[in-house]
């Protein structure tokens, strides 16, 4: 097994050490997993094992927490994570068409990542911004009242240049 400093960057190691220095350090597990996923785009088995060892939390518990929350991914995601809300308000205002158009533009289906690793497409049941329906979230930026015709321009903000076969 690799050493922790070969698995994680210095900032991740420092964050874990800081969490471990606090009372009830195990309560920081989700924050640690979020930090790792934000850095690497996903959680690998190697990441989970290292967290288990470093935080002295049983591996089954670390894995259980990671698999419980749908936020966490165990496969690499794209640099830009596109999430389309498909909750009721967004659905009745055209979310299904938004998903279809994004799939067509990016040449991927929900749950997939483009071949160049730039974009991942996901659907979520409700993102809590119903007044702005339909919404698309790219990483942390929310786009409200999105229409299919808006999508190429939105994607261009993130370097989209068209479908590359």
FENGI-V109564 format. One record per residue. N is the residue number from 1. RES is the residue in one letter. PHI is phi in radians with two decimals (NA if undefined). PSI is psi in whole degrees, -180 to 180 (none if undefined). OMEGA is omega in whole degrees, -180 to 180 (999 if undefined). Layout:
# FENGI-V109564
n=N res=RES phi=PHI psi=PSI omega=OMEGA
n=N res=RES phi=PHI psi=PSI omega=OMEGA
This chain:
# FENGI-V109564
n=1 res=X phi=NA psi=142 omega=179
n=2 res=X phi=-1.21 psi=157 omega=174
n=3 res=X phi=-1.31 psi=156 omega=-178
n=4 res=X phi=-0.99 psi=-37 omega=-179
n=5 res=X phi=-1.28 psi=-9 omega=173
n=6 res=X phi=-1.64 psi=-17 omega=-179
n=7 res=X phi=-1.62 psi=-43 omega=-175
n=8 res=X phi=-2.00 psi=153 omega=173
n=9 res=X phi=-1.29 psi=165 omega=-177
n=10 res=X phi=-1.03 psi=-39 omega=-179
n=11 res=X phi=-1.16 psi=-35 omega=177
n=12 res=X phi=-1.20 psi=-45 omega=179
n=13 res=X phi=-1.03 psi=-43 omega=180
n=14 res=X phi=-1.11 psi=-41 omega=179
n=15 res=X phi=-1.10 psi=-44 omega=179
n=16 res=X phi=-1.11 psi=-44 omega=178
n=17 res=X phi=-1.06 psi=-41 omega=178
n=18 res=X phi=-1.09 psi=-44 omega=178
n=19 res=X phi=-1.10 psi=-41 omega=-180
n=20 res=X phi=-1.14 psi=-24 omega=-178
n=21 res=X phi=-1.41 psi=-7 omega=-177
n=22 res=X phi=-1.72 psi=155 omega=176
n=23 res=X phi=-1.07 psi=148 omega=-179
n=24 res=X phi=0.93 psi=48 omega=-175
n=25 res=X phi=-1.00 psi=-28 omega=180
n=26 res=X phi=-1.12 psi=-20 omega=179
n=27 res=X phi=-1.23 psi=-10 omega=179
n=28 res=X phi=-1.64 psi=6 omega=-176
n=29 res=X phi=-0.98 psi=-48 omega=-179
n=30 res=X phi=-1.09 psi=-43 omega=179
n=31 res=X phi=-1.07 psi=-40 omega=178
n=32 res=X phi=-1.13 psi=-47 omega=180
n=33 res=X phi=-1.10 psi=-39 omega=177
n=34 res=X phi=-1.10 psi=-44 omega=-179
n=35 res=X phi=-1.07 psi=-43 omega=180
n=36 res=X phi=-1.13 psi=-46 omega=-179
n=37 res=X phi=-1.12 psi=-39 omega=178
n=38 res=X phi=-1.09 psi=-34 omega=-180
n=39 res=X phi=-1.33 psi=-47 omega=-171
n=40 res=X phi=-1.79 psi=-11 omega=179
n=41 res=X phi=1.55 psi=-9 omega=179
n=42 res=X phi=-2.97 psi=174 omega=176
n=43 res=X phi=-1.96 psi=118 omega=177
n=44 res=X phi=-1.58 psi=165 omega=176
n=45 res=X phi=-1.03 psi=-37 omega=179
n=46 res=X phi=-1.12 psi=-40 omega=177
n=47 res=X phi=-1.07 psi=-47 omega=-177
n=48 res=X phi=-1.10 psi=-42 omega=178
n=49 res=X phi=-1.09 psi=-43 omega=-179
n=50 res=X phi=-1.14 psi=-41 omega=177
n=51 res=X phi=-1.08 psi=-43 omega=178
n=52 res=X phi=-0.98 psi=-48 omega=-179
n=53 res=X phi=-1.17 psi=-47 omega=-175
n=54 res=X phi=-1.19 psi=-36 omega=-178
n=55 res=X phi=-1.68 psi=-3 omega=-179
n=56 res=X phi=0.96 psi=48 omega=177
n=57 res=X phi=-2.06 psi=133 omega=-179
n=58 res=X phi=-0.92 psi=140 omega=-179
n=59 res=X phi=-0.98 psi=-39 omega=180
n=60 res=X phi=-1.10 psi=-36 omega=179
n=61 res=X phi=-1.23 psi=-43 omega=178
n=62 res=X phi=-1.07 psi=-47 omega=180
n=63 res=X phi=-1.12 psi=-40 omega=179
n=64 res=X phi=-1.05 psi=-44 omega=178
n=65 res=X phi=-1.14 psi=-46 omega=-177
n=66 res=X phi=-1.10 psi=-37 omega=-179
n=67 res=X phi=-1.43 psi=-20 omega=-180
n=68 res=X phi=-1.22 psi=-41 omega=-175
n=69 res=X phi=-1.59 psi=125 omega=-178
n=70 res=X phi=-1.20 psi=-14 omega=178
n=71 res=X phi=-1.06 psi=-34 omega=-175
n=72 res=X phi=-1.44 psi=141 omega=180
n=73 res=X phi=-2.12 psi=146 omega=180
n=74 res=X phi=-1.94 psi=7 omega=174
n=75 res=X phi=-2.20 psi=148 omega=-179
n=76 res=X phi=-1.02 psi=138 omega=177
n=77 res=X phi=-1.85 psi=166 omega=178
n=78 res=X phi=-1.23 psi=165 omega=178
n=79 res=X phi=-1.03 psi=-37 omega=179
n=80 res=X phi=-2.01 psi=117 omega=-178
n=81 res=X phi=-1.66 psi=110 omega=-179
n=82 res=X phi=-1.70 psi=122 omega=179
n=83 res=X phi=-2.08 psi=126 omega=177
n=84 res=X phi=-1.85 psi=126 omega=177
n=85 res=X phi=-1.29 psi=130 omega=177
n=86 res=X phi=-2.08 psi=21 omega=175
n=87 res=X phi=-1.13 psi=174 omega=-173
n=88 res=X phi=-0.95 psi=-52 omega=-178
n=89 res=X phi=-1.06 psi=-44 omega=180
n=90 res=X phi=-1.21 psi=-39 omega=-179
n=91 res=X phi=-1.07 psi=-48 omega=-178
n=92 res=X phi=-1.22 psi=-15 omega=178
n=93 res=X phi=-1.80 psi=15 omega=170
n=94 res=X phi=1.87 psi=16 omega=-179
n=95 res=X phi=-1.04 psi=-36 omega=-179
n=96 res=X phi=-1.06 psi=-41 omega=177
n=97 res=X phi=-1.18 psi=-35 omega=177
n=98 res=X phi=-1.10 psi=-47 omega=179
n=99 res=X phi=-1.06 psi=-45 omega=-179
n=100 res=X phi=-1.07 psi=-44 omega=-179
n=101 res=X phi=-1.17 psi=-42 omega=177
n=102 res=X phi=-1.09 psi=-41 omega=178
n=103 res=X phi=-1.03 psi=-42 omega=180
n=104 res=X phi=-1.17 psi=-47 omega=-179
n=105 res=X phi=-1.11 psi=-40 omega=-175
n=106 res=X phi=-1.65 psi=-10 omega=-179
n=107 res=X phi=1.08 psi=39 omega=177
n=108 res=X phi=-2.46 psi=163 omega=174
n=109 res=X phi=-1.80 psi=162 omega=175
n=110 res=X phi=-0.93 psi=138 omega=-178
n=111 res=X phi=1.61 psi=-2 omega=-179
n=112 res=X phi=-1.97 psi=167 omega=178
n=113 res=X phi=-2.16 psi=143 omega=179
n=114 res=X phi=-1.09 psi=155 omega=-177
n=115 res=X phi=-1.02 psi=-31 omega=-180
n=116 res=X phi=-1.45 psi=-1 omega=178
n=117 res=X phi=1.32 psi=11 omega=-177
n=118 res=X phi=-1.42 psi=-43 omega=-172
n=119 res=X phi=-2.22 psi=139 omega=169
n=120 res=X phi=-2.08 psi=144 omega=-180
n=121 res=X phi=-2.04 psi=129 omega=-179
n=122 res=X phi=-2.40 psi=159 omega=174
n=123 res=X phi=-2.08 psi=147 omega=177
n=124 res=X phi=-2.32 psi=146 omega=-175
n=125 res=X phi=-1.19 psi=-39 omega=176
n=126 res=X phi=-2.80 psi=131 omega=180
n=127 res=X phi=-1.88 psi=5 omega=172
n=128 res=X phi=1.36 psi=22 omega=178
n=129 res=X phi=-2.22 psi=51 omega=-172
n=130 res=X phi=-1.03 psi=-32 omega=-180
n=131 res=X phi=-1.16 psi=-20 omega=-179
n=132 res=X phi=-1.74 psi=9 omega=-172
n=133 res=X phi=-1.01 psi=145 omega=-9
n=134 res=X phi=-1.41 psi=148 omega=-179
n=135 res=X phi=-2.05 psi=150 omega=174
n=136 res=X phi=-2.22 psi=134 omega=177
n=137 res=X phi=-2.04 psi=128 omega=175
n=138 res=X phi=-2.02 psi=113 omega=-170
n=139 res=X phi=0.94 psi=-108 omega=-179
n=140 res=X phi=-1.93 psi=4 omega=-178
n=141 res=X phi=-1.68 psi=127 omega=-178
n=142 res=X phi=-1.72 psi=131 omega=174
n=143 res=X phi=-1.99 psi=121 omega=-178
n=144 res=X phi=-1.86 psi=161 omega=179
n=145 res=X phi=0.91 psi=41 omega=-175
n=146 res=X phi=-1.28 psi=137 omega=174
n=147 res=X phi=-2.01 psi=156 omega=-178
n=148 res=X phi=-0.95 psi=-38 omega=-180
n=149 res=X phi=-1.16 psi=-19 omega=179
n=150 res=X phi=-1.34 psi=-21 omega=-168
n=151 res=X phi=-1.09 psi=-45 omega=179
n=152 res=X phi=-1.02 psi=-41 omega=179
n=153 res=X phi=-1.14 psi=-41 omega=178
n=154 res=X phi=-1.09 psi=-46 omega=-179
n=155 res=X phi=-1.11 psi=-33 omega=179
n=156 res=X phi=-1.10 psi=-28 omega=176
n=157 res=X phi=-1.05 psi=-21 omega=-176
n=158 res=X phi=-1.96 psi=18 omega=175
n=159 res=X phi=1.59 psi=10 omega=179
n=160 res=X phi=-1.15 psi=130 omega=-180
n=161 res=X phi=-2.17 psi=13 omega=-178
n=162 res=X phi=1.92 psi=171 omega=-179
n=163 res=X phi=-1.20 psi=130 omega=173
n=164 res=X phi=-1.95 psi=116 omega=-177
n=165 res=X phi=-1.33 psi=none omega=999
